[in-house]
C-alpha cells in the first residue's frame, strides 16, 4: 500500500488560504447583496441602463453566480481543512464564473453601456480562480493536502 505522507504546510500556505477565504467571503457577500437587492437599492447604485440589464438577467446567470461563489468558498474551506477536493471546488467555481461572465459581457450588451474598463474586475476574478486551482494543485503535489 502506497500512502503519501502528509507534510506540514508552511506559514505561507495559511496566509494565502486566509486571504483566499476573505476573497471568497467577499464574493458570497456580493452575491447575497445582488440577490436580495430591491429596485430602490439598485437605483441607488446603478444607472437605469444597467438596471435594465440586471432585470433581464436569466436565472441561469444568477445560478452560475451562486455556484461560483459558494464553490469557491467550499474550495477554501477544503484548503484550510487540507483536503485535495479543494481543486474540484475551485474548478467548478471557475466554470461558473466563466458562464456568468460570458452572459454579462458578451450576451447582455453591458460592455456597450459601461465600457471596457468595467471588465477589469471580472478579469481579476478569473485570474484568482485560476490561481486557486493552481495553488490547490501545488499544495497537493507538495503533500499538504490529502
Backbone bond lengths (Angstrom), bond angles and torsions (degrees), N, CA, C in turn:
res aa  C-N    CA-C-N  psi(-1)  N-CA   C-N-CA  omega(-1)  CA-C   N-CA-C  phi
1 X - - - 1.444 - - 1.526 108.01 -
2 X 1.332 115.07 121.19 1.449 121.57 179.51 1.522 109.26 -94.94
3 X 1.282 116.71 108.02 1.452 120.82 -179.31 1.526 108.27 -113.65
4 X 1.340 115.92 125.83 1.454 120.70 178.45 1.524 108.10 -75.62
5 X 1.304 115.07 128.66 1.461 118.98 178.22 1.513 110.11 -74.34
6 X 1.298 115.65 130.51 1.463 120.55 177.14 1.522 108.06 -74.59
7 X 1.307 114.64 132.27 1.450 120.39 178.17 1.517 109.40 -105.98
8 X 1.303 114.79 150.49 1.460 119.62 179.20 1.532 108.88 -75.37
9 X 1.340 117.18 125.55 1.463 119.34 179.16 1.524 111.45 -70.90
10 X 1.326 116.91 149.75 1.465 120.11 178.28 1.530 111.39 -74.39
11 X 1.297 115.89 171.69 1.462 121.18 178.75 1.518 112.71 -59.23
12 X 1.332 117.11 -32.04 1.462 120.14 179.78 1.532 111.32 -63.55
13 X 1.337 116.97 -32.73 1.467 120.81 177.17 1.527 109.59 -59.82
14 X 1.325 115.88 -45.89 1.461 120.04 -178.63 1.527 111.29 -68.37
15 X 1.324 116.89 -39.45 1.465 120.35 178.97 1.531 110.65 -63.52
16 X 1.325 116.70 -46.69 1.464 120.82 179.05 1.524 110.15 -64.05
17 X 1.325 117.06 -41.92 1.463 120.85 179.98 1.524 111.65 -62.40
18 X 1.318 116.86 -40.52 1.473 120.55 178.60 1.525 110.46 -66.78
19 X 1.331 117.45 -41.24 1.472 120.28 176.83 1.531 110.64 -61.98
20 X 1.332 116.43 -41.18 1.463 119.80 177.80 1.529 111.35 -67.45
21 X 1.329 116.97 -33.32 1.463 120.22 175.58 1.529 110.43 -63.12
22 X 1.320 116.49 -44.34 1.471 120.40 178.06 1.526 109.98 -63.02
23 X 1.333 117.23 -45.72 1.459 122.20 -179.98 1.533 110.85 -58.35
24 X 1.324 116.13 -49.91 1.458 119.83 -178.64 1.526 111.86 -69.05
25 X 1.318 117.19 -32.58 1.457 120.79 174.37 1.527 111.23 -62.59
26 X 1.333 116.22 -39.28 1.470 120.01 176.48 1.526 110.41 -64.96
27 X 1.337 116.89 -34.92 1.464 120.46 176.62 1.516 111.61 -64.08
28 X 1.318 116.66 -43.94 1.469 120.74 177.29 1.524 109.73 -61.76
29 X 1.322 116.33 -43.43 1.468 120.13 178.69 1.530 110.44 -60.62
30 X 1.346 117.67 -43.73 1.470 121.48 179.94 1.529 110.41 -62.33
31 X 1.339 116.21 -41.68 1.466 119.30 178.12 1.528 110.32 -62.30
32 X 1.320 117.33 -49.67 1.468 120.63 -177.97 1.525 111.31 -62.09
33 X 1.338 117.16 -37.79 1.460 120.72 178.64 1.527 110.42 -64.14
34 X 1.339 116.23 -42.78 1.462 119.26 -179.90 1.526 111.51 -71.05
35 X 1.320 116.71 -41.98 1.467 120.64 -176.59 1.519 112.88 -68.04
36 X 1.316 116.83 -26.43 1.466 119.82 -177.37 1.526 113.52 -105.58
37 X 1.343 117.23 1.72 1.465 120.36 -177.88 1.520 110.68 -70.75
38 X 1.315 115.47 137.70 1.461 119.23 174.24 1.525 108.84 -96.95
39 X 1.323 117.06 177.17 1.467 120.78 -174.69 1.527 112.33 -63.12
40 X 1.326 118.12 -33.39 1.469 120.34 177.95 1.520 111.54 -66.29
41 X 1.325 116.12 -42.24 1.471 119.59 178.50 1.521 110.95 -65.50
42 X 1.325 116.79 -41.33 1.465 119.80 177.80 1.524 110.78 -62.24
43 X 1.337 116.98 -41.59 1.463 121.46 -179.37 1.520 111.90 -62.25
44 X 1.320 117.28 -29.80 1.465 120.64 178.33 1.528 112.41 -73.49
45 X 1.331 116.38 -25.89 1.455 120.21 -172.96 1.525 115.52 -108.67
46 X 1.326 117.82 -17.87 1.460 120.64 -174.31 1.522 111.03 -135.33
47 X 1.338 116.46 149.35 1.470 119.40 172.97 1.543 110.19 -73.17
48 X 1.307 118.03 162.67 1.470 121.27 -176.38 1.539 114.28 -55.76
49 X 1.325 117.95 -35.30 1.469 120.14 -179.54 1.528 111.09 -62.92
50 X 1.331 116.33 -41.12 1.467 120.11 178.97 1.526 111.31 -71.71
51 X 1.314 117.05 -35.98 1.464 120.76 177.66 1.529 109.78 -61.64
52 X 1.328 116.80 -38.95 1.464 120.53 178.20 1.525 111.05 -62.40
53 X 1.329 116.63 -39.06 1.466 120.24 178.74 1.527 109.99 -69.16
54 X 1.321 117.34 -42.44 1.470 120.89 178.22 1.527 109.86 -61.21
55 X 1.325 116.37 -41.56 1.470 120.63 -179.61 1.529 112.03 -66.29
56 X 1.335 117.03 -27.73 1.465 120.31 -178.85 1.530 112.84 -89.97
57 X 1.320 116.46 1.78 1.465 120.61 -177.14 1.526 110.64 -63.24
58 X 1.348 116.24 124.18 1.476 118.66 177.57 1.530 111.20 -66.10
59 X 1.314 115.55 155.53 1.460 120.62 -179.69 1.523 113.15 -59.51
60 X 1.342 117.20 -32.83 1.463 118.92 -178.66 1.524 111.77 -65.95
61 X 1.337 117.39 -27.20 1.464 120.16 178.36 1.530 109.65 -72.23
62 X 1.320 116.24 -43.25 1.467 120.02 175.46 1.529 109.75 -61.91
63 X 1.325 116.27 -40.80 1.460 120.58 176.83 1.519 111.86 -62.55
64 X 1.336 116.95 -41.52 1.470 120.33 177.82 1.525 110.42 -63.11
65 X 1.325 116.99 -39.58 1.465 121.41 177.67 1.525 109.53 -60.72
66 X 1.333 116.35 -46.83 1.470 120.42 -179.92 1.529 110.82 -62.42
67 X 1.311 117.02 -45.98 1.466 120.63 179.40 1.522 109.97 -61.14
68 X 1.329 116.63 -43.32 1.467 120.72 -178.62 1.528 111.70 -58.21
69 X 1.324 116.64 -49.45 1.462 118.49 -174.48 1.526 112.87 -75.41
70 X 1.336 116.89 -38.81 1.464 118.44 -178.47 1.531 111.77 -76.25
71 X 1.330 117.65 -32.29 1.473 119.72 174.01 1.528 109.54 -67.88
72 X 1.328 117.22 -39.88 1.465 120.25 176.96 1.520 111.83 -62.46
73 X 1.329 116.17 -43.75 1.467 120.02 177.66 1.528 110.76 -63.77
74 X 1.325 116.70 -41.34 1.467 120.37 177.19 1.523 110.94 -62.86
75 X 1.324 116.08 -38.46 1.462 120.42 177.43 1.510 112.36 -61.65
76 X 1.315 116.50 -42.26 1.470 119.79 179.12 1.526 110.69 -68.21
77 X 1.305 116.47 -39.44 1.472 119.14 177.12 1.525 109.54 -61.31
78 X 1.334 116.55 -41.61 1.472 120.46 176.53 1.521 110.60 -63.72
79 X 1.318 116.87 -40.07 1.471 120.91 178.01 1.524 109.87 -60.73
80 X 1.317 116.86 -46.84 1.463 120.87 179.34 1.533 112.14 -64.60
81 X 1.340 115.82 -29.77 1.463 120.67 177.59 1.536 111.08 -86.05
82 X 1.325 116.15 2.12 1.468 123.92 -179.99 1.526 112.29 59.19
83 X 1.346 115.60 45.37 1.464 122.51 179.37 1.530 109.39 -109.37
84 X 1.324 116.68 133.88 1.462 120.90 -176.12 1.529 113.18 -71.07
85 X 1.332 118.44 -14.63 1.455 119.32 178.14 1.532 111.90 -70.85
86 X 1.320 116.64 -0.62 1.469 120.24 172.79 1.531 109.82 -57.22
87 X 1.344 116.63 -38.13 1.472 120.84 -179.87 1.522 110.77 -58.53
88 X 1.334 116.64 -44.90 1.462 120.71 -179.84 1.525 110.71 -60.95
89 X 1.312 116.68 -46.43 1.462 120.10 -178.32 1.531 111.45 -64.68
90 X 1.327 116.80 -39.40 1.466 119.68 177.26 1.528 110.61 -66.54
91 X 1.325 117.20 -35.60 1.466 120.53 176.96 1.520 111.81 -65.26
92 X 1.326 116.52 -43.34 1.469 121.10 177.04 1.525 109.40 -61.80
93 X 1.320 116.86 -41.91 1.459 121.29 179.20 1.528 110.63 -60.29
94 X 1.325 117.44 -45.08 1.466 120.86 -179.60 1.527 110.96 -62.42
95 X 1.317 117.75 -45.14 1.471 120.53 179.48 1.529 110.43 -59.91
96 X 1.319 117.08 -43.05 1.469 120.99 179.56 1.524 111.19 -66.46
97 X 1.329 117.30 -39.65 1.476 121.06 177.70 1.525 109.78 -61.46
98 X 1.327 116.39 -45.13 1.470 119.99 -179.57 1.522 111.02 -63.43
99 X 1.316 117.99 -39.87 1.470 121.11 177.65 1.525 110.46 -63.65
100 X 1.308 116.22 -46.34 1.469 121.21 179.97 1.523 110.79 -60.51
101 X 1.321 116.57 -48.74 1.469 120.39 -177.31 1.526 112.19 -69.96
102 X 1.331 117.39 -28.92 1.464 119.84 176.84 1.524 109.41 -59.73
103 X 1.336 116.81 -47.44 1.461 118.88 178.94 1.528 110.43 -66.38
104 X 1.320 115.74 -47.05 1.464 119.98 -174.54 1.521 112.01 -59.57
105 X 1.318 117.43 -43.37 1.456 119.00 -172.13 1.519 115.16 -102.07
106 X 1.328 118.59 -17.94 1.455 119.30 -178.07 1.522 113.74 -114.95
107 X 1.304 118.07 -27.33 1.455 120.28 -176.86 1.525 113.49 -104.96
108 X 1.319 117.76 -27.19 1.470 120.20 -173.88 1.523 113.70 -86.27
109 X 1.310 118.04 -21.51 1.461 120.93 -175.88 1.518 113.49 83.17
110 X 1.313 117.48 10.99 1.469 121.16 -177.60 1.527 112.38 -60.38
111 X 1.317 117.66 -39.86 1.469 119.75 -178.49 1.523 112.08 -62.63
112 X 1.320 117.38 -31.04 1.463 120.62 177.31 1.527 111.33 -64.99
113 X 1.319 115.95 -29.10 1.463 120.92 -177.60 1.525 112.10 -88.62
114 X 1.333 116.66 -45.65 1.465 120.17 -171.23 1.520 113.49 -98.51
115 X 1.307 118.45 -18.17 1.459 120.77 179.75 1.520 112.20 91.96
116 X 1.311 113.91 162.91 1.460 121.64 -175.08 1.526 113.48 -66.45
117 X 1.333 118.23 -26.70 1.467 119.90 -178.43 1.524 112.46 -62.79
118 X 1.332 117.97 -22.42 1.472 120.63 177.62 1.526 112.37 -76.04
119 X 1.332 117.54 -6.81 1.464 120.81 178.51 1.522 111.73 -84.93
120 X 1.316 117.57 -5.91 1.468 120.54 -176.63 1.530 111.36 -62.99
121 X 1.312 117.42 -48.64 1.462 119.89 -178.03 1.532 111.93 -63.14
122 X 1.331 119.35 -45.77 1.464 118.16 176.02 1.535 113.42 -60.09
123 X 1.310 117.52 -33.76 1.470 120.38 176.40 1.522 109.56 -65.44
124 X 1.330 116.98 -41.60 1.469 120.82 176.91 1.530 110.07 -61.81
125 X 1.331 117.10 -40.74 1.469 121.15 178.68 1.528 110.09 -59.58
126 X 1.322 117.28 -46.48 1.470 121.23 179.68 1.523 110.29 -62.48
127 X 1.322 117.06 -43.72 1.469 120.26 179.99 1.528 111.64 -62.80
128 X 1.319 117.29 -39.96 1.471 119.82 178.10 1.529 110.17 -68.08
129 X 1.329 117.81 -37.29 1.472 120.11 175.26 1.531 110.43 -59.28
130 X 1.324 116.32 -45.07 1.464 120.66 178.80 1.525 110.18 -63.49
131 X 1.327 116.91 -42.33 1.461 120.51 177.73 1.528 111.09 -59.65
132 X 1.340 116.78 -43.08 1.471 120.31 -178.82 1.530 111.16 -60.26
133 X 1.327 116.69 -42.07 1.462 120.44 178.05 1.525 109.68 -63.60
134 X 1.316 116.34 -47.48 1.460 121.19 179.82 1.532 110.33 -59.97
135 X 1.324 116.96 -45.23 1.461 120.81 -177.15 1.533 111.28 -65.63
136 X 1.325 116.95 -40.56 1.461 119.77 177.29 1.532 110.50 -65.09
137 X 1.334 116.66 -38.09 1.468 119.75 175.64 1.525 111.34 -62.76
138 X 1.322 116.57 -46.93 1.466 120.77 179.43 1.529 111.16 -62.94
139 X 1.308 115.95 -40.19 1.470 120.18 179.44 1.522 111.19 -65.06
140 X 1.320 116.62 -36.56 1.464 120.51 177.08 1.523 110.16 -67.56
141 X 1.335 116.38 -45.94 1.476 120.57 179.74 1.524 111.74 -60.20
142 X 1.317 116.75 -33.37 1.464 121.15 -178.66 1.525 112.73 -84.09
143 X 1.310 116.24 -1.76 1.460 120.48 176.87 1.519 114.34 82.16
144 X 1.322 117.06 15.55 1.460 119.85 179.66 1.528 111.24 -83.59
145 X 1.342 116.53 -24.27 1.459 121.61 179.36 1.518 108.95 -112.77
146 X 1.335 115.46 145.69 1.463 120.45 178.70 1.512 110.00 -112.65
